[in-house]
Amino acid sequence: MSVLLVDPPCGSRVWEPHSEHLGLGYLAAELRQEGHEVEIMDAGLLRWSVRKTCREILKRKPAILGISVVQPAIKNTLFIVKLLREQGLKSHICVGGHFPTLKTEVLLEKCSLIDSVVYGEGDITFPLLVKKVLGKDNWKDIKGIGYREGESIRINPPQPLVENLDDLPFPARDTLPIVLRWGRNAMAITSKGCYGRCIFCGPRAFYQ
């Protein structure tokens, strides 16, 4: 398998997902449009344990493992990465999402087993990373990523935002049948960012 996109279990009832991870759905759709084999593994939605999640990842042996991380899932994410490496997984492991965006340097300091961090929106950055990693090209010059180089941490300049949202494909909705089977609602994203600058809200910091 080329790319496996994972939403890890949070271990928190407050943050248990009840619908699809549309962020991963958008990335999957973009990558499939470019001809890549992609699977979405929503371990949070499926209520999988950390060890069950690891077993399923190891079965697939992806070339690239992308993990979307929110703050309540960071402990589980780091444990998953540790277990996978101990089991010999050689995949390029990339993490992204709100927590990695706000704490890129901290995350790289805490976990040397992660290959790269995509900060900010991944619509441009992650497909570029996939293309270069699979093509065995130098990926360390891509805007919008952070990585370790020896004992040093490198954080590249930010990636420009997508100017025309109509350029993005509709998201892959692989996990929608699970959501509907449980009687939950389908979700939609109709905009990106926010016109407000509220100091207490995540999007303000995410887009700075």
N, C-alpha and C positions, 0 to 999 in steps of 0.2 A: 504493500500500500504506500502511496506517495505521501498523503497528508491526513493526519487524524486531528480533529478539532475537539477539544474536551472542555466541558463545563464540570469542574470537580465538585464533589459533595462538600457542603459548607459545614455540616455538623452543628447547625443552628436552626431550630424550628422557625425562628423569626425570619430567616433568609431562605427557607425552603422554597424553591421555585415552583410555580403553579402553571407556567406556560413555557413556550419555546424560548430558546436563547436566540433571538433574532440577529444579534451581532455576529454570532458564529454562522447563522444562516446566510447572511450577506457575504461573508468571506467565502463560504463554501460555494455559493453561486458564482462569484467572481472566478474562483479557481477552476471550477468545472467549465466555465466559459473558455478558459485558456487551455482546456484539455487535460487537467490533472484529475487523478482519482482521489476523491475526498470522502471522508465519513465524519459525521457529527456524532459524538458520544456525549450525551447529556446525563452524566452520572448523578448530578444533583436532582434532575427531574425524575430519574428512575429510582432515586433513594438508595443508590448503591453505597456500600461501605468503601473506605479507602482501599482495603485489600482487594475487594471485588473489582474496583476500578483499575487497579494495577494489573490484575490478572487479565482483564479484557484488553488493556493496552498492549501487554506483552504478547497476546495471541496475534495481534495485528502487525506488530513490528513495523511501524510507519517510518518512512525516511525522515519525516518532519512531524513533530508533535507540538501542536499549538494549544496552550492552556489559557483560558480566560479566567481572570482572578478578581474577585471582590474581596474586601478586607476580611469578612468573616471566614473566608475559605483559605486564607494565606497559610495557616498552620497545616491544614490538610494538603495543600498544594506542595509545600516544601517536603512534607513526609512522603507524598507520592513520588516526587522526583528522586528523593533519596532511595526509596525502595526500588524504583525502576533501574537506577544506576547500579545498585547492588546486585540486581538480577541480570546485569550485563546489557541493558538496552543502550544502543549506540546512536539512537536517533538524535537529530538536532532538536533540542528542546527550546521552544520560544514561549514566553509568557506575555500576555497583554491584558488590557482592561483598565479599570479605574485605579486599582491599587498600584499596579506596575507603573502607570502614568504618573501618579503623584509621588511615588517612592521608588523611582528607578534605581537610584544609587544605593539606597538602603537594601533593596532586594538583591542586587548584584553582590553587595558586601556579605549578606547573610547566606547566599547560596552560590557557591562556585560551580555547581553542577548544571546550572542553567546556561545555555549557550548564548541566548540573546533575549532582549526585552524590546517589545514594540510599544512605544509610548504615544499617546494621542490616538487619533483614529487610524485604524489599520487598513483602510480600503485601498490605499496605494502602497503602503509600506510592506504589508505582509505578502501580497502576491509577488512583489519584487524580491523579497527575501526567499520565497519558495523557488522562484525561477533561478536565482543565483545559487542557492544551496544544491538544488537538484542538478544544475548544470556544472557544479563544482567550480563556480566562479567566485571571485572575491566579493563577499557580501558585507564586509565591514565598512564600506563607504556609503551605505544606504542611509538616507536621511530618516530620522524618526526612530532610530534604534539605539540601544545601549548594550554593552557587552564588556566582558573582562578580557584583558590582555596581560597575561602574567599576573602580577599583583596589582596592576593598574585597572581602573574602571574608565571606560570611554563612553561618552554620551554624545552622539552626533547631533548636528543641528536638526530642528524640527522639519517634518514633512509638510509641505503646503496642503491645505484642505482641498477636498474635491469641490470644484467651483460649480459644477452642474450636477445636481443629484440625479437627474434623468440619465446620466451616463452609467449609473449603477444598475445592475440587474435586480430583479425582484429576488428576495431571499429564498434559499432552499428551505423547504418546510418539512424536512425529514421526520421530525419528532411530533408534528401536529396530530397524527393518529393517536399517539399516547395521550396527549392533552385532551382530545375530544372523547376518548374512551373513559377518561376520568371525570367527564362532565365539566371540564374547565372551558374557558373562553380562548378563542384564537386572538392573537395580538397583532397590532400593526404599528409601524413607526412612520409618522407622517412628516417629520422634520428632524433636523440635527442642530445641536447647540441650543442657545436660548438668548433672547434679546435682553433679558434681565442680567444684573450683575450682583445678585444677592450674595452676601459674604458667607452665609451659612450653607450654601447649596453646592453640590458636587460639580455640576457642569461649568461653573465659573472657574474653578481651579483646573478642571480637565482641559479647558481650551486656552488657558493662559500660555 
